Each structure stands twice: as structure tokens, then as C-alpha cells.
Amino acid sequence: MSNGFQVQDRFAEGAQYIGGKLLPGTSGHHHEVVNPATGRCVLRYELAGADDVDAAVAAARAAFPGWSGATPGERSEAMHRFAAVLAEQADDFAYAESLQCGKPIKLSTEFDVPGTVDNAAFFAGAARHLEGKAAAEYDGDHTSYVRREAIGVVGSIAPWNYPLQMAAWKVLPAVAAGNTIVLKPAELTPLTSLMFAQAATEAGIPDGVINIVTGAGKEAGEHLVGHPDVVMTSFTGSTAV
């Protein structure tokens, strides 16, 4: 299996994506992404520490006013462009997903990547339909109205088994609603999550809206979910195994 890019070259600057830039981690601890099918190391990188999480949350917080203040139509257009960039880079995503997971390239090509592109297109459309409800339910002279609004910085933690699709499921609904996000993928399989955030930048989604920290759960994960500027957390995973 070969492709037009080399993983080490692609992430030579680091395996954290903060404020629209690839950066090295600062934990002082390194991790290897190993292809389970071959046992070969495809990337060695420095894990994120608490300082990296702080920087990512700060970038997301700084991006929130502009992104949440954009109209639903503006967010929708940006996300449609995002879906198009994902489709254009389908071969690279399929290659990287297979490389880090050890899964057959056929599965990545026919399931993981098309599903991710479809999800991006779906939430691009959903961004225009953030419905509210109105009812004169408690007093005939007054109307109650429920309005959906962005809440702020979302912290998300995703597992290793479907890294690309998990990144999509964590990021896309939050961003469509006007939130900004810091995603911590599993340190075993960070490649396509980083590429996903890069593709968003290429599509014109502002820097800081989508940030990726690739660190261990004990350090980066705990710091993320306990961060005072993170107003919502989303976790998919298990107890220690």
C-alpha cells in the first residue's frame, strides 16, 4: 500500500493542531503510531501536555465569538466547502486510516471516508435548520420561545477504533451549531483527526474553530475535561483496559 505523501513528512512540525497550525507537543513524552497489520512505526511524535491543552482551549475560546456570530448560512457554506475538500482528499484519508488502524484499504475507501464526507455534507445542511419553538402556553398575553444558541468551547475525547468517523461525529455537530472544539483522539490513531482539522482550515473554516491535541488520557484528557473554559464534554470510550 502506497500513497503520494509520507506520514513523517506530513507531520514533521508536530502532531498537535492548535489555532490552525501543526505544533509539537510539550509533555516531554513520545509515542509511536504503529500499524497493527505490520508492526511498523509510521510516526513518532511528542504527546500533548497540559500546556498544549491550555493553548488549544485558548485558541477555541478566541475563535468562538466570530464563529458563533456567523450566520447559519455562512457556517453552512463553509462546511459544504469542508465536505468538498474531504472528498478531494479521499485517497489520502483512506491511506492514513488504513495505515494507523491496520484495516484493509477497501474498508477505508468504501466505508470510513465516504461516511465522513456524507456526515460533513449532512451537518452543513443542518447548520441552516437550527429550529426553535414558540408557544403561548402560560399566559395568553405572552409567548415563550426556545432558541438554540452556541454555548462555547466543547472538549471531546474519541477512541481508536473508528478514528476518522469519530472525529466527524464529535466535531461536525458542535461546529454546525456555532461552537468551537478541542478534540483529543486516541494517541494510538491520531493521523486522520489531524488531517481532518487541516482540511477544515483549507476549506476556510477559521483558525481555532477546530483544534486537535494528541495526548494520553491521564494527562491531556483529564486536563481537557476539567478545564474551566470548556463548557461541554463529549466522551466515547471505556474504563481502563
Buried (B, 14 or more C-beta within 10 A) or exposed (E): EEBEEEBEEBBEEBBBBBBBBBBBBBBEBEBEBBBBEEEEEBBEBBBBBBEBBBBBBBBBBBBBEEBBEBEBEEBBBBBBBBBBBBBEBBBBBBBBBBBBBEBEBEBBBEBBBBBBBBBBBBBBEBBBEBEEEEEEEEEEEEEEEEEEEBBBBBBBBBBBBBBBBBBBBBBBBBBBBBBBBBBBBBBBBBBBBBBBBBBBBBBEBBBBBBBBBBBBBEBBBBBBBEBEBBBEBBBEBEEEE
